[in-house]
Amino acid sequence: MTRRTRIGRRRVAIFSTVVLAPAVAVGSLTAVALAQPAPGDGPVPSAAFAFGQQAATDLAKAKLWAGETDAVSLSRDSTRRDLVRLMQSVLRLPGGATGAQWRDIAPDDADGVAARLIMGKGWLPAAAAGAAALDQPLTGTEANRAWTLGLGMNRAVKVMSGFHDDSGRHFMLPPGFATAITAREAGLRRNYPASDEALERTDAQPMRLADLVLMASRAQAIRSNGIPSSVRSLEHFSIPAIDSAVAPLIQRALSLVGYPYVWGGEATDLNAGADPQAAAGFDCSGFVYWVWHNGDRAAEASLNVPDGRTTYTMNVGTKGVKVPWKKAIAADLVFFGSRGPKTPDAEASHTSIALGNKWIIHSSGGRAGVSITYLPTYWPAGIQDARDYRASAGNPVTPTPTTPATGTPAATTPVPVQPPVTPPAGTPQAPQAPPSPGGTQPPAPTP
């Protein structure tokens, strides 16, 4: 496929995302890119981190943060010590010095008590050789784990760490899989707008202080408003047995959890040899495209490949038989639009891969990357319909040459999680924007 054709695909994808549904944004990356170091960002305008400045200022006013509040300083990589200090204040943990050497923490280290507690609970795993390493960079994976477990989302984390279908089929999950999904469904992660797309990082890379401070601000809001229903739904995750014919496709989709949204993205790296993108990752249709086009067509011959690269071409194409979205099973595509079921096929603005039982895996800007979502807690009014691409659904399979995408991820195993604790009492509530501090609340559950 020529570079010219690929550029044309992206232009159409970007048009459908911006013109048809400005609120819809999507993206994510793969396990190979997850292991890569952060790209050199170079000088960035302080405006790119204004969101962190607002969050830091609000936390400082609430006496929950005594660190940097200017945008330039917040652009630095965060450390494990920053996390300890924010968790100590937001979660009201005991502080002070231990008074005795503990691991590599000095007796007079003012963060010693909080660090020992946080690590003792398993919220922050030990670094190399069991060290606390408080001044080492903090990764997104570590931040996801710390805040989701610290906020009492243990049950959701435990259920997702044991991801399987009703037949007992298990999959190879990337490191941090369960807490990455839980953090995104909780609204703890933020997606960078298209103008700042080059600043996106994978979960395995160092998290900037601006992003960590915003997570803390959103964690404070969750403490006030309760765990959102999108997370509560994860506690009851269950999907039907997945057909062996589509299991490899679902495995590839799961391998992408942990990557950020990249507007117009369609590759697991910067895609320098084809159609360069600002950062490694995917938009919604780019995610679907990568999952299908990295498959073994000989082994998956009973599946059609969705038409084209964009949500538009996939939804108006000749492949795929329309099915009610409530009956969508693993590997069906579920489409969305601003008019819900009345949305014309040509105006669909978001797509996702069904898992069954109203669960989807998708790359969403509202989730800041690839996540697993229960449809009733996402955008129920925007669901258009679904398409089944299996030959058994009445699709004559059309041979489609596959151009493998860059950087197929290696299989990895899940990170162990701590035993669950009883979540706070109370009935699940609909996601809602909490009160002040303004500008730092979790986003509404938009696509």
Secondary structure, 3 states (H helix, E strand, C coil): CCHHHHHHHHHHHHHHHHHHCCCCCCCCCCHHHHCCCCCCCCCCCHHHHHHHHHHHHHHHHCCCCCCCCCHHHHCCECEHHHHHHHHHHHCCCCCCCCCCCECCECCCCCCHHHHHHHHHCCCCCCCHHHCCCCCCECEHHHHHHHHHHHCCCHHHHHHHHCCECCCCCECCCCCCHHHHHHHHHCCCCCCCCHHHHHHCCCCCCECEHHHHHHHHHHHHHHHHHCCEHHHHHHHHCCCCCCCCCCHHHHHHHHCCCCCCECCCCEECCCCCCCCCCCCCEECHHHHHHHHHHCCCCCCCCCECCCCCCCHHHHHHCCCCEEECHHHCCCCCEEEECCCHHHCCHHHCCEEEEEEECCEEEEEEHHHCEEEEEEHHHCCHHHEEEEEECEHHHCCCCCCCCCCCCCCCCCCCCCCCCCCCCCCCCCCCECCCCCCCCCCCCCCCCCC
